[in-house]
Amino acid sequence: MTQTFSAVVVGADRLGNIPELLKGHNIAIKQHISGRDPAHQKKTLQLPSGTDLLILLTDFLGHNVMKTFRAAAQRSGVRVLVCRRSVCCMKRALTQSGYCEACPTRSAAR
């Protein structure tokens, strides 16, 4: 049985093909936050419970927002993945972090 990870994605208004890519790596998006709201710069920000991975899309985030979310992940003991909002960059970052692609399911009948 394969473990599915829950991720919070921060940055960008639209994710494009990223949800499909993450699904192929057994990662489900628990919440997507654009990062535009000034409240996202609060020092006491909390990640949703059950979050296994925080994904920061750097080309759509300011430094203060990234710093706040990194601190929240550190307080919660959540891994952080940082990359640009492109499928190629995301795939490379996932592989380098140890999130390999899910093996295709094989049918029992031959």
PLY file of the C-alpha trace (Angstrom):
ply
format ascii 1.0
element vertex 110
property float x
property float y
property float z
element edge 109
property int vertex1
property int vertex2
end_header
0.00 0.00 0.00
1.37 3.42 -0.95
1.37 6.33 1.47
-0.32 9.53 0.34
1.08 12.83 1.59
-0.98 15.98 2.21
0.50 19.22 0.94
-0.22 22.90 1.33
0.79 24.83 -1.78
1.57 28.53 -1.36
1.94 30.89 -4.30
0.33 31.53 -7.68
-3.32 32.18 -8.47
-3.66 29.06 -10.62
-1.73 25.82 -10.38
-2.15 24.57 -13.94
-0.83 20.98 -14.30
0.83 20.88 -10.87
-2.04 19.03 -9.10
-1.82 16.23 -11.66
1.97 16.01 -11.24
1.64 15.87 -7.45
-1.01 13.16 -7.71
1.51 11.09 -9.69
3.89 11.39 -6.73
1.19 10.36 -4.18
0.77 13.91 -2.92
-2.71 15.37 -2.44
-3.20 19.12 -2.21
-4.89 19.82 1.12
-5.01 23.58 0.58
-3.82 26.10 -2.00
-3.02 29.60 -0.74
-2.20 32.37 -3.21
-0.14 34.31 -0.66
-1.56 37.67 -1.72
-3.53 38.32 1.48
-1.59 40.60 3.89
-2.65 38.25 6.71
-0.27 35.66 5.24
2.62 37.73 6.61
1.62 37.16 10.25
4.28 35.62 12.46
1.83 33.24 14.18
0.45 31.60 11.06
-0.45 27.91 11.50
-0.55 25.21 8.83
-3.66 23.01 8.69
-3.39 19.88 10.84
-2.35 16.77 8.96
-0.05 18.66 6.60
2.96 16.56 5.56
4.56 18.91 3.04
4.66 22.66 2.39
5.31 23.67 -1.23
6.40 27.27 -1.82
6.22 28.57 -5.40
8.98 31.18 -5.28
8.21 33.14 -8.43
4.83 34.22 -6.99
5.75 34.94 -3.35
7.32 37.79 -1.46
10.14 37.19 1.00
8.01 37.96 4.06
5.30 35.49 3.06
7.91 32.77 2.43
9.57 33.49 5.76
6.23 33.24 7.60
5.27 29.93 6.00
8.75 28.46 6.54
8.53 29.36 10.23
5.08 27.77 10.47
6.41 24.59 8.84
9.38 24.50 11.19
7.11 24.86 14.23
4.93 22.01 12.95
7.80 19.77 11.84
6.63 19.83 8.22
9.02 19.39 5.28
9.34 22.35 2.92
9.76 22.08 -0.85
10.76 25.28 -2.66
10.60 25.67 -6.43
9.27 27.79 -9.26
5.77 27.31 -10.66
6.62 25.04 -13.55
6.03 21.34 -13.93
9.69 20.69 -14.83
10.99 22.56 -11.80
8.45 20.90 -9.50
9.30 17.44 -10.82
13.03 18.04 -10.27
12.46 19.34 -6.73
10.21 16.38 -5.86
12.78 13.88 -7.11
15.64 15.60 -5.28
13.57 15.57 -2.07
12.88 11.84 -2.29
9.28 11.98 -3.54
9.60 9.57 -6.48
6.81 8.91 -8.91
4.22 6.34 -7.90
4.55 2.95 -9.49
1.68 2.18 -11.85
-0.75 -0.33 -10.45
-0.52 -3.75 -12.06
-3.57 -5.86 -12.66
-3.70 -9.20 -10.90
-4.90 -11.06 -14.00
-2.41 -11.95 -16.73
0 1
1 2
2 3
3 4
4 5
5 6
6 7
7 8
8 9
9 10
10 11
11 12
12 13
13 14
14 15
15 16
16 17
17 18
18 19
19 20
20 21
21 22
22 23
23 24
24 25
25 26
26 27
27 28
28 29
29 30
30 31
31 32
32 33
33 34
34 35
35 36
36 37
37 38
38 39
39 40
40 41
41 42
42 43
43 44
44 45
45 46
46 47
47 48
48 49
49 50
50 51
51 52
52 53
53 54
54 55
55 56
56 57
57 58
58 59
59 60
60 61
61 62
62 63
63 64
64 65
65 66
66 67
67 68
68 69
69 70
70 71
71 72
72 73
73 74
74 75
75 76
76 77
77 78
78 79
79 80
80 81
81 82
82 83
83 84
84 85
85 86
86 87
87 88
88 89
89 90
90 91
91 92
92 93
93 94
94 95
95 96
96 97
97 98
98 99
99 100
100 101
101 102
102 103
103 104
104 105
105 106
106 107
107 108
108 109
